[in-house]
Amino acid sequence: MDRRHETARVTRLGPALFALALGCSGGHDDGSGGTEGSDSTTGGGTTTGASVTGSGTSEGGTTEGASSGSTSAGGICGDGKTDPGEACDDGNGEDGDGCNADCTVGGAMRWETIFDTGVSASEAFYAVDVDDNGEIVAAGVIAVAPDDTRMLLSKRDATGAEVWTWTWAGMTPGRAQLVDVAVVPGVGIFVTGRVETAGGTTEAWTGRFDGNGVLEWMHTRGGNPVYDAHAVALDVTSEDELLVAVERVPVGETDTGFLVLRYGFDGTVVGSAEHDPTPGDDDCTDIAVLDDGSYVVTGRADSMGAYVARLDAMGTPIWERSFAPLGGNATAVAADGEGALVAAMQMQAQPTRVDAIVRRYGPLGSVDWEYVRFGEDFAFLYALASDDLGRAVLAGWTQPSNGDPSQPMVHKLDPTGARLWASDVTTHRVPFAVLVRPDLRVLVAGYAPSRRGTDTDAWIAELAP
């Protein structure tokens, strides 16, 4: 099942503006010892919102904006000439190619919505998906303090207005958060993240919700005195299964690897595969299922830098690649037919900066093209999506080296890696996730500075194709 989005990971590099951002320490479960995993058809958490009956304080949001642009009288949109009132006119009547059928440019912000609990806390969305009715589901975190974070799942209508919101501090209040979400029509909403145990370790946590925000089952993996574990990403296969990538870290050691768990839609673990690319510190950041059932994982492999691997459905490597050994980290992957689009970041020493990189890998691991966003600043790239024509949308932010505030970075690339547009997303927004809707409109999610000025609010925006 092709999910046309990939989400942001915050496993190693926290955002400059998110004062309470969480650095994920990794996770480990060897599949044979320690906690084998547990599941439950009942769970904690509180769901509030317009579609849910119950007590509690409603957590809301505000939607602002929306301007889609129009052609002024006197001009004919689609004649190939940019007339007064038209932002562009390429004459082809297509959306998503940089100049849309209504003669507006791609990437223009149509609307944005802010989610704020109303208390002194920092909220952020790390993942976003849509259901078959066009409604939006976003997953993330509410950070009250560095050691007090809570899962956040919110459903919004097609314009960003709140439908319901679910929050949970975890089985033992502490470090709980969601990092990815996938909506499967007719089945439910799948999410994954981590929770803290009573002993202070972390467990990978996966759950399924119905369309009204009711938790139907949850499952944990790892979390014992020897290993920490937390989920970093998920994707859905065409075999009605869920793949969850789990980082694993032996406590007090540096040899880290990751685990891919295979779930049935009922929450049963039907398989797993372990991966440990090097004897050193290896990180996993994302997973994407390709059309043939194989999957691609990304991350960082100790001294090798950015790491990309394609594995068959059973978890056997088909090929492995690495690049950008100087501080390189592959942060996101999106399926692109038989190939994969990979986002990465690379440190540069002279001058000191971080470059954003997108590569398109073919089925056999060859690099078809590469897009690099250079600059005299730090370009943090965390999310990637693609449409049915192989056009990529990347999302992140830039941090100027002179100390000026960070700026959002959302670019769209054509199937050869050439840039089609750079979005005009409102300044100071920090995107962590991106999604291409079926009608080619683009959703980005992350956080924005709060109106109080002391924390952040979760944020979603819709952009023109």
N, C-alpha and C positions, 0 to 999 in steps of 0.2 A: 504494500500500500504506500503510495507515494505521498509523503507529506511535504508540501512545498514551502517549508520553513525550517529554519534552524535557530536555536536560541543562544543567548549569551551565557557564558560561563564566568564565574568569578572565583575560580579555584586558586589563582595565584596573584592576580594584580587587581587591587581594589581601586575604585574610582576616587579621584581627588576630592570631589564634592560630597561624597557620601560619608559623612563623619563617622558613622557607625557601621560601615561596610564590613562584611564578613570575609575573611580569608579562609578558604576551606583547606583543612589540613590533610585531606586524602583519606583513604580507607582501605581495609584489607579483610578478606575472608577467603580462607584457602579451600572452602567447600568440604572439608573433611573434619575439621576440629572446631571447637568453640561453639558459638551459637549457629545452629543450622538454619534459623529463620523462624518466624512466627507469623501467624495471620489471624485476622479477626473480621467478623462481619459487622461488628459494632466499633465505633471509634469516638474519640473526643471531638472537640471543635465546636464552634458556634457559627451557625449560618444566619445571616440577617439580610433584609432587603425586601423589595416590593413584592416578590413572588413567594415569600416564605411567611407563614403564620407562626408567631412565637414572641416571647419576650426578649428584651435586650435592647441595646442601643443601636440604632441603624447607623451604619458606616456609609458615608456618601461620597459624592464626587461632583465635580462641576464640568460641564462641557462648554467649550467656547469655540467660536469660529464658524463658520464654514463658508468658504468661498471657492467655488469651482471655476469661476471665470466665464465670460461670455463674449461673443463677438458683437461689436458695435454696429449700428446701422450704417450702411454704405459699403461694408466689406462682405465678401463672400468667403466663408470658411471652407477650405478645401480646394481653392483655385490655384494653390501653389504660390500665392503672393501674400506677404504679410501686410495686411491692411490696418488702418487705424482701429484700435480696440482688440487686435489679435496679438497674442504674445508670440505666435509662430504660425506657419502654414506650410507644411511640406507636401500638401496636395494628395496624400495617399489615403486619408480617412481611417487610419489605424491608430489604436491606442498602444502605449507602452514602448514606442520607438524614439522617445525624446520629445516629439510634438504630437499631441493627442488629437483625436478626431474633432474635438471642439475647439481646436486651435489654442489650447493652453499647453504650457510646457510641463513635462513630467517632473515629479518631485515636489510640486507646489503643495503646501499644507492645506488640507480641506477642513480639518477640525482637530482639536486636541481635548483631552479630558484629564483631570487631575483627581487622584484618589487620596484622601486625607482622613485618618481616623479621628482627628480633632484633638488628639492628645500629643504630648511632647514625645514623639517617636519618629523614626525615619522609615518610610515605606518605599519599596521598589518592586517593579515587575521584572522578572528575569526571563519569562517565556510567554508566548501568545499563540493562540490558535483560534479558528472559527468553526462553528457548527454548520449544518446544512441549511439553517435558517438565516445565516449571515451574522448570528450573534457571536460576540467575542468572549473568549475565556482567557484570562491572564493569571499567571502564577508567580509568586515571589515571596517577599519577606516583610515583616514589620519588626524593626529593631528598636526596642525600648532602651537597651543598654548592650554593650558588647557581649555580655553573658546572658542576655535575656532577649531572644529573638523568637518570632512566631511565624508559622506558615500562613500564607495569604493566598487565597484563591477567589477570584472575582469574575462574575459573568456580567457582561455589558450588552446593551442592544447594539444595533448596527451603527448608531451614531455616537456610541460611547457612554450612554446613560446607564447607571447601575441597575441591574436586575436583582442580583443577590451577591453577598460576600460571605465567605467562610474563613474563619481564623482558628488557629490551634497552637497552643504552646508546647505540644508534645506530650508523650506519656510521662516524662519527668521534665517539668519546666526548665528550660535552659536554651541550648542552641538548636532551634528547629527552623527549617526553611524549605521552600519548594524551589526547584531549579528548572523543571521542564513540564510541559503539558501537551497532551495529544487528545483531540476529540475524535471519536469513532462514531459516526452516525448510527443510531439504533442500538448502540452498545453502552456508551457512557463516556465520561471524561477521565482520562488516565493522567496521573501526576506522579512525580518522583522528587525526592530530596533527601533530607536527613533529620534524625532526631537524636537527642542525647539520652543516655541511659542513666539509671540511678548511680552507677559506678563512675560516671563522668566520661565514658567513652561515647562514640557516636555510631549509629546504625544507619545503613541505607534504608529508606522508607519509600514504599510504592503503594498507591491506593487508586481506587476507582470510585467516582461519584456518578450519581444520576444527573439528569439535566436540571434538577431543582436544587442542587447543592447538597444532597444527602450522601454521606460516605457509605458505600456499600461493602467494601472490604479494604483491608490494608495488610501489608506484609513487610516485615523487617528482615534485614540480613546483616550479620556481622555484629560488631560491638561487644567486645569482651576485654579482659585485662591484657591480652596479647595483641589484639588488632583493633584498629579503628576502621570504619567503613562509612562511605556515603555515596549516594547515587549522584551522577553528574549529568546524565542525559538519558533520553529514551526515544524509541521510534517504533513504528508499527509495521509488521510484515503482512504480506498477502495471504499468509496462512492463519490469520486470526490469532496472532501471537504478538507479544510485546517484548522488545529487547531493551534492557536497562543496563547501562554502563556504570560500574561501581569502582571507584578508586579504593585501594587498600593500602594501608601503611602499618607495618609492624611497629608497635610502640617502642621507641628508643633505638630503632634501626633506620637505615637509609635505603635499603633495598625495597623499593616499592613497585607495584604493578597494578593491574586492574582485572576486573572480572566482568563478563557479560552474562547476565541472567536472562533466561527465556521464560516468560510467563504465558500461561493461557489467559484468556480474557476473564476467567473466573478467579484469578489470583493464584492458581497452582503453578509452582515452579516446575517446568518440564525439561529444563536443561540449563547448562552453564558451560562457559569456556574461560580459562584463565590465560592471561597474557602478561609477559614480563620481558619487554624488549631488551633490556640491558641489566647487568648486575647492580646498577646504581638507582638513582632517583628518577622514576618514570611517572609521568602524569597522564591521565586521560581527561579529555575535555568534551568530546562529542561523539555521536554515533549517527549514521544514516544508512538506511536499508536501500539497496539498489533494486532495479526491476527484476533481476533474476534471483532474488532472495539472499544474495551475498550482502555483506555490509562493510562500511568503511568507518574506521575509528581514527581520531586525531588526538594529538597531545604533544608532550615533550619527552624525549628519551635521553635523559642525562646529558652527556657531552655531545650527543648526536644533533641536538637542537630540535627543530620542529619535526614531528613524527607523524606519518600517514601510513595506514595499512588497510588493505582489502582482505577480508576473510570470507570463506564460504559459509554456508548456513550452519555448519557444525562448528565453526570457529577456527578452522585450519587456515593459516595464512596463504593467500594467493600471491601477494606481493607486499613488500614493505619499502618505504622511501623516507629519507630524511633530508633536510636542507636547513639553511640558516643556522649553522652551528654556534654562532656568537649570540647567545641569548635568544635563540629562536623558539617559538611556541606556536603550534598549530591550534587555533582556538575554536574553530567551527567547521562543519562540513554539511553540505547539502547535496542530495542525490540529483543527478542530471542525466536521466536515461541510464545508459550502461556505464556512464562515467560519474565523476564526482567533482564538485567545486569545493575548494579548501581555502579557508581564511587563516592567516597567520600574522605574527608580528616578529620583527627582528630588531635587536639592538644594534646601533651603530656607534662606534667610539669617536670618530672624527667627522663632523662635529657630533656631540652627544645627542642622539635622537632615537626615536622608535619609528620604523617604517611599517606601514600596513601592506600586506601582500595577499593577493588572491591568485590561486592556481586552478586550472582545469586539468584534471587527470583523466586519461582515457582508460578503457577497460583493462589494459595490460600494464598500467602504471606509468605510461609516458605522459609528459607535460605538454598539453596542446597549446596553452598560452599562459602568460603570467602578467598580472597587473600589479604595479607597485605604486603606492602613494608616498612619495618622498616629501620632505619638508623640513624646515628648520624648527621642528617641534616634535612632540610625541604623539603619534597616531595610534590610538588603541582600538583595535578591530576585534569585535566580539561576536558578531552575528552575521549570518549569511542565508540567503534564500534564492530560489530560482523559479522561473515560470516555465510553461510548457514549451517555450521556444528556446530554452537554454540561456535566457538572459538572467544575469545575476544581480541581486541587490545586496550590498554590504552595509553594515551599520556599526557605528562606534562613536568615538569622539577624539578630538585633538586637544592637547594641552600645550599652549604656547610656552616656549622656553623662557620668555621674559616675565612669566608670572601672571599674565593676563588670564581671565576666566576661561575655562574649557569651552569648546564649541562642538556642537553635534556634527557628525560626519555620516551622511547617507548618500551613497553613490549607486547608480545603476549602470551595468555594463552590457554591451551587446554580446552575441554568441562567440565573438572573436576576442573579447576582453577589452574592447574600446569603450571608453566612457560615454554614456548617452546623456546623463544628467547628474548634477549634484544638488541635493535638496536644499530648500530654504527653511528647514526646520528651525523653530524659534530658538534663539541663543540660550545658552545655559542648560539646555536639555541634554540628558545623557542616555543614549539608546543602548539597551542591552539585548534586545530581541527584534527580529524582523520577520514579516510574513507577507507573501504575495497572495492576495485573494484570487479566486477564480476569474473575476472581472478585471484583474491586473492592478487594481488599487493596492497600495502598499500600507501595511500597518507596522508601526514601530512602537516599542514599549521600553520603559526604563524608569527614570525618575527625573524630577525637576526640583529646584529649590523651593522650600515651603514659603508660604506667606509670612510665617513667623520669623524666617531668616535664620533659624537655629537648627533645622533638620531638613529632611527631604520628603517629597510626596511622590507616590507612584504615578506614572504618567503613560498615556497612550495617545498616539496621533495617527491620523490617516492622511496619506499623501496621494496625489494624482499619479496615474500610471506612468 
